[in-house]
Amino acid sequence: MALEQIFECPRTLRRLHSGPLGNLLEGFCSWLLEHGFRRGSIRKHLFNVSHLNEHLGGLKGGICESLSSRDIAGFFKAYPLLCQRRGVLEGQVDRVRYSVNRFLDYLRDSGLFDPSSGQEIYQPLLDAYLKWMRHYQHASEGTLEVRCHSITQFLKWLGSDAIPEGLSKLSSDKIEDFFISYAQSMGRSARRSMQSALRTFLRFCLHNGYIEQSLEYAVPTLRTYKLATVPRGLTDTQAQQVLRCINRNTHVGRRDYAIVLLLYTYGVRGGQVRALRLEDINWEQNRILFKALKHGKDSRMPLTPEVGESLLDYLQNSRPSCSYPQVFLTCRAPYHPLPHSNSLSAIVGRYIRAVGIEIPNRGAHAFRHCFATRMLYKGHSLKAIADVLGHRHLGTTFIYTKVEFNALRQVALEWPKEVPQ
């Protein structure tokens, strides 16, 4: 029995075997062992999930054969109040939430979790929109993730009308009211993202007959200027400081150093580093391939000695032994590729803050700006920079010309002097 491998106390074992989740915790313990969790971590996860077990037992009693989203939501609505009454230390709710999410991973793998039960009223409509985007618009998974986030906010704003029948009430005024209220507290990128998402959603509604006339032009257009801001990245000196601050004597440090060095050396997007596969590194020819994102171009680069050594250090000494093809994995069980587009930026941002650098953009893109301006200072042409960055259109690279003040000084004309008549 898996639980008996972790716990010896009969009282603890009786507690875990009882309650609505008693039959499931044995399988959960086995799942944790199979996925490489340490014994101490398994004890903590099982103890945290036991709070969910007690909550469900107080509501239902009997044996729980499956869980739903409503069950989980009800628990996390009640549990923080219980923590406050008991004076539990700050962070306990987050720790329990993390353990419950691992428990849900096990239930999904076992087919015992029913997320559709108790789902939001707008979920079928959102799912249909994403399916339409995937099959009719051929949207990438990254685009779908962004569109899903934007349209979810719009559908929540619609409330009970966020169903096919309710969409017939949509009007130009209603769309404008939502967008203006949303845009007041958002930056330029968020406004543009919501603009695009709303317009594609309204096309989807027209295509499916939910609305009788096109409303996509009812989405306001807020004027923005592509080259209105200066690139907000790291200087080369700051980038070197970030690299030096990473502790390369730990598993996490070896992984993070290899990630940051790739961003610094090649100026690739964070998503390209996250998607890097073992097969993309050609050790015999000293080449590394970064697959294109955003309909750009693949970039095949020389594998520099520094990058090669950092990758070898991570692969040989710190990367978990897994069948995943991606190079970079999580450092805590269950081991898997970095899950979200912003997970890599969070890693980079942590080290930028650690050295006390204050810049508006603390994500992975800060190193892309650093790389581009470094190439510009060294005299490379915009065409060469565009090729390395994977830009299909040269205009995309123009933003980096605004920081080359030294070059501008060299071509500037002297101030004309007044010539006496």
C-alpha positions in Angstrom: 0.0 0.0 0.0 1.4 3.4 -1.0 0.2 5.3 2.1 1.9 2.7 4.4 5.2 3.5 2.6 5.0 7.2 3.6 3.2 7.1 7.0 3.7 4.8 10.0 1.3 6.3 12.5 -1.9 4.3 12.6 -4.0 7.3 13.6 -2.7 9.2 10.5 -3.4 6.3 8.2 -7.0 5.9 9.6 -7.6 9.6 9.0 -6.3 9.4 5.4 -8.3 6.2 4.6 -11.6 7.7 5.9 -13.8 10.4 4.5 -15.2 11.0 1.0 -11.7 11.0 -0.6 -10.4 8.0 1.4 -10.4 5.7 -1.6 -8.7 8.3 -3.8 -5.8 9.3 -1.5 -4.2 5.9 -1.9 -4.1 6.3 -5.6 -2.9 9.9 -5.2 0.0 8.8 -3.1 1.0 6.2 -5.7 0.7 8.9 -8.4 3.0 11.2 -6.4 5.6 8.4 -6.0 5.5 7.6 -9.7 6.1 11.2 -10.6 9.2 11.6 -8.5 8.0 13.6 -5.5 10.1 13.3 -2.4 8.7 11.6 0.7 8.6 14.9 2.6 6.7 16.6 -0.2 4.2 13.7 -0.4 3.4 14.0 3.3 2.8 17.8 2.9 0.5 17.3 -0.1 -1.5 14.5 1.5 -1.9 16.6 4.7 -3.1 19.6 2.7 -5.5 17.6 0.7 -6.9 16.1 3.9 -8.5 19.6 4.6 -10.5 19.2 1.3 -11.4 15.7 2.5 -12.8 17.0 5.8 -14.7 19.8 4.0 -16.4 17.3 1.7 -17.2 14.9 4.5 -18.9 17.7 6.4 -21.1 18.5 3.4 -21.9 15.1 2.0 -20.6 12.1 3.9 -20.4 8.8 2.1 -17.9 7.9 -0.6 -16.9 10.5 -3.2 -16.5 8.9 -6.6 -15.7 12.1 -8.6 -15.2 15.8 -8.0 -16.4 18.9 -9.9 -15.2 22.5 -10.2 -18.1 23.5 -7.9 -16.8 21.2 -5.1 -13.3 22.8 -5.3 -14.7 26.4 -5.5 -16.9 25.7 -2.5 -13.9 24.5 -0.5 -11.7 27.5 -1.3 -14.6 29.8 -0.4 -14.9 28.2 3.0 -11.3 27.3 3.9 -9.8 30.9 4.2 -12.5 31.7 6.8 -11.5 28.6 8.8 -7.8 29.6 8.6 -8.6 33.0 10.0 -10.5 31.5 13.0 -7.6 29.2 13.7 -5.0 31.9 13.3 -3.1 29.9 10.7 0.1 31.4 9.4 -0.1 33.5 6.2 0.4 31.5 3.1 -1.4 28.4 4.3 -4.2 28.9 1.7 -1.7 29.1 -1.1 0.1 25.9 0.1 -3.2 24.0 0.3 -4.3 25.3 -3.2 -1.0 24.1 -4.7 -1.5 20.6 -3.2 -5.2 20.5 -4.3 -4.1 21.4 -7.8 -1.7 18.4 -7.8 -4.6 16.2 -6.5 -6.7 17.5 -9.5 -3.8 16.6 -11.9 -4.0 13.0 -10.5 -7.8 13.0 -10.9 -7.7 14.2 -14.5 -5.1 11.5 -15.4 -7.5 9.0 -13.8 -10.7 10.4 -15.4 -12.2 11.2 -12.0 -12.5 15.0 -12.3 -15.5 16.5 -14.0 -14.6 20.2 -14.7 -17.8 20.7 -16.7 -20.1 20.3 -13.7 -20.8 23.8 -12.3 -19.0 25.5 -15.2 -19.6 29.2 -16.0 -22.6 30.1 -18.1 -20.4 31.5 -20.9 -18.1 28.4 -21.1 -19.9 26.7 -24.1 -19.9 29.9 -26.1 -16.2 30.5 -25.3 -15.3 26.9 -26.3 -17.2 27.3 -29.6 -15.4 30.6 -30.3 -11.9 29.1 -29.7 -12.8 26.1 -31.9 -13.9 28.5 -34.7 -10.6 30.4 -34.3 -8.6 27.2 -34.5 -10.3 25.7 -37.5 -11.5 28.7 -39.6 -8.8 31.3 -38.7 -5.9 28.8 -38.2 -4.9 30.7 -35.0 -1.8 29.5 -33.2 -2.1 28.2 -29.6 -0.4 31.3 -28.3 -3.0 33.5 -30.0 -5.8 31.3 -28.7 -4.5 31.8 -25.2 -4.5 35.6 -25.5 -8.0 35.6 -27.2 -9.4 33.4 -24.5 -8.3 35.7 -21.8 -9.7 38.8 -23.5 -13.1 37.3 -24.5 -13.6 35.8 -21.1 -13.6 39.3 -19.6 -16.1 40.4 -22.1 -18.4 37.4 -21.5 -18.2 38.0 -17.8 -19.2 41.6 -18.3 -22.3 40.4 -20.4 -23.4 38.2 -17.4 -26.6 36.3 -18.1 -26.5 37.4 -21.8 -23.3 35.4 -22.4 -25.2 32.7 -24.3 -26.1 32.4 -28.0 -29.7 33.6 -27.4 -28.5 36.6 -25.3 -26.1 37.8 -28.0 -29.1 39.0 -30.1 -29.3 41.9 -27.6 -25.8 43.1 -28.5 -25.7 46.7 -29.9 -23.0 49.1 -31.0 -23.6 51.2 -27.8 -23.2 48.2 -25.6 -19.9 47.1 -27.2 -18.6 50.7 -27.0 -19.5 51.0 -23.3 -17.6 47.8 -22.5 -14.5 48.7 -24.4 -14.2 52.3 -23.1 -14.6 51.1 -19.5 -12.0 48.4 -20.1 -9.5 50.7 -21.9 -9.5 53.3 -19.1 -7.5 51.1 -16.8 -5.4 49.3 -19.4 -2.2 50.0 -21.3 -1.7 50.2 -25.0 -0.9 46.5 -25.6 -4.0 45.3 -23.6 -6.3 47.7 -25.4 -5.0 46.5 -28.8 -5.3 42.9 -27.8 -9.0 43.5 -26.6 -9.7 45.3 -29.9 -8.6 42.3 -32.0 -10.3 39.8 -29.8 -13.6 41.6 -29.8 -13.6 42.0 -33.6 -12.9 38.3 -34.2 -15.5 37.3 -31.7 -18.1 39.5 -33.4 -17.2 37.9 -36.7 -17.7 34.5 -35.1 -21.1 35.6 -33.8 -22.1 36.8 -37.3 -20.8 33.6 -38.9 -22.9 31.5 -36.5 -26.0 33.6 -36.8 -26.0 34.8 -33.2 -26.2 38.4 -34.5 -28.0 39.7 -37.6 -25.5 42.3 -38.8 -21.8 42.9 -38.5 -20.8 44.8 -35.3 -17.0 44.5 -35.5 -16.7 48.1 -36.5 -18.5 49.1 -33.4 -15.3 48.4 -31.4 -13.6 51.8 -31.0 -10.2 52.4 -32.5 -7.9 54.2 -30.1 -5.1 55.9 -32.0 -1.6 54.6 -31.1 1.8 55.2 -32.8 4.0 52.3 -33.4 7.3 54.2 -32.9 6.0 56.5 -30.1 8.1 55.0 -27.3 11.7 54.1 -26.9 12.6 50.4 -26.5 12.6 49.6 -22.8 15.2 46.9 -22.4 18.4 46.3 -20.5 21.7 47.9 -21.2 24.6 45.5 -21.9 26.1 46.3 -18.5 22.8 45.5 -16.8 22.4 42.2 -18.7 25.9 41.2 -17.5 24.9 42.0 -13.9 21.8 39.8 -14.2 23.9 36.9 -15.5 26.5 37.2 -12.7 23.8 37.2 -10.0 22.5 33.7 -10.8 23.8 30.9 -8.5 25.0 28.2 -10.8 25.6 25.7 -7.9 21.9 24.7 -7.7 19.6 22.8 -10.1 17.4 25.9 -10.5 20.4 28.2 -11.0 21.9 26.0 -13.7 18.6 25.9 -15.6 18.0 29.6 -15.2 21.6 30.6 -16.2 21.3 28.6 -19.4 17.9 30.3 -20.2 19.1 33.8 -19.5 22.4 33.2 -21.5 20.3 32.1 -24.5 18.2 35.2 -24.3 21.3 37.4 -24.0 23.4 35.7 -26.7 20.8 35.3 -29.4 18.0 37.8 -28.7 15.3 35.2 -29.2 11.8 35.4 -27.8 11.1 33.7 -24.5 8.6 31.4 -26.3 11.4 30.2 -28.5 13.5 29.3 -25.6 10.6 27.6 -23.9 9.9 25.6 -27.0 13.5 24.6 -27.6 13.9 20.8 -28.0 16.8 18.5 -27.5 16.9 17.7 -31.2 17.2 21.5 -32.0 20.8 21.4 -30.6 23.3 20.0 -33.2 26.3 19.3 -31.1 28.4 17.9 -34.0 28.0 21.0 -36.1 27.8 23.5 -33.2 24.5 24.8 -34.4 21.2 25.6 -32.5 17.8 26.1 -34.1 15.1 28.4 -32.7 11.7 27.7 -34.3 9.7 30.7 -35.6 7.0 32.3 -33.6 4.4 35.0 -34.7 4.8 33.8 -38.3 8.4 34.9 -38.4 11.4 33.0 -39.7 13.4 30.1 -38.1 16.7 31.2 -36.8 19.7 28.7 -37.0 22.6 30.1 -35.0 26.2 29.0 -34.2 26.4 27.4 -30.8 28.8 29.6 -28.9 31.2 27.9 -26.4 29.6 29.7 -23.4 26.1 28.7 -24.4 27.2 25.1 -25.1 28.9 24.8 -21.7 25.9 26.2 -19.8 23.5 23.8 -21.7 25.7 20.8 -21.0 26.0 21.8 -17.3 22.2 21.9 -17.0 21.5 18.8 -19.1 24.1 16.6 -17.4 23.7 17.8 -13.8 20.3 19.3 -13.2 17.7 18.4 -15.9 15.2 15.8 -14.5 15.3 12.4 -16.3 12.1 12.6 -18.3 10.8 11.7 -21.8 9.8 15.2 -22.7 11.6 16.6 -25.8 11.8 20.1 -24.5 15.2 21.2 -23.1 13.9 23.2 -20.1 11.7 21.5 -17.5 10.3 22.4 -14.1 12.7 21.7 -11.2 10.0 20.4 -8.9 7.9 17.3 -9.4 5.8 16.6 -11.4 8.4 17.4 -14.0 7.1 18.9 -17.2 8.0 21.7 -19.7 7.5 25.3 -18.5 3.8 25.6 -18.7 2.9 29.2 -19.6 4.1 31.9 -21.9 4.8 34.2 -18.9 6.6 31.5 -16.8 9.9 32.3 -18.4 9.5 36.0 -18.0 8.8 35.4 -14.3 12.1 33.7 -14.0 13.9 36.5 -15.8 12.1 39.2 -13.8 13.1 37.6 -10.5 16.8 38.0 -11.3 16.4 41.6 -12.7 14.7 42.6 -9.4 17.5 40.8 -7.4 20.1 43.1 -8.8 17.9 46.2 -8.2 17.4 47.2 -11.8 14.4 49.4 -12.3 13.0 49.1 -15.9 9.4 49.0 -17.1 9.7 45.6 -18.8 11.3 43.0 -16.5 10.4 40.0 -18.7 12.4 38.0 -21.3 11.8 40.6 -23.9 14.1 43.0 -22.1 17.0 40.8 -23.4 15.7 40.9 -26.9 15.9 44.7 -26.9 19.3 44.5 -25.3 20.5 42.2 -28.1 19.1 44.4 -30.9 20.6 47.6 -29.6 23.9 45.9 -29.0 24.0 44.8 -32.7 23.1 48.3 -33.8 25.9 49.8 -31.7 28.4 47.4 -33.4 27.4 48.7 -36.8 25.3 45.9 -38.1 22.6 46.8 -40.7 18.9 46.7 -40.0 18.6 43.9 -42.5 21.1 41.8 -40.6 19.4 42.5 -37.3 16.0 41.7 -38.8 17.3 38.3 -40.1 18.8 37.4 -36.7 15.7 38.4 -34.8 13.5 36.5 -37.2 11.5 39.5 -38.4 9.8 39.0 -41.8 9.3 42.7 -42.3 12.1 45.3 -41.9 9.6 47.8 -40.5 9.4 45.7 -37.4 13.0 46.4 -36.7 12.8 50.2 -37.1 12.0 50.7 -33.4 15.6 49.9 -32.5 16.9 52.7 -34.6 15.6 55.2 -32.1 18.2 54.4 -29.5 21.3 54.8 -31.7 22.0 58.4 -30.5 25.8 58.1 -31.2 25.2 57.3 -34.9 22.8 60.2 -35.1 25.4 62.6 -33.7 27.9 61.5 -36.4 25.5 62.5 -39.2 24.1 65.6 -37.6 24.7 68.9 -39.3 26.3 71.8 -37.4 24.0 74.5 -36.3 23.9 77.2 -39.0 25.6 80.4 -38.1 24.2 83.8 -39.1 26.2 85.3 -42.0 26.4 89.1 -41.9 25.2 90.8 -45.0 
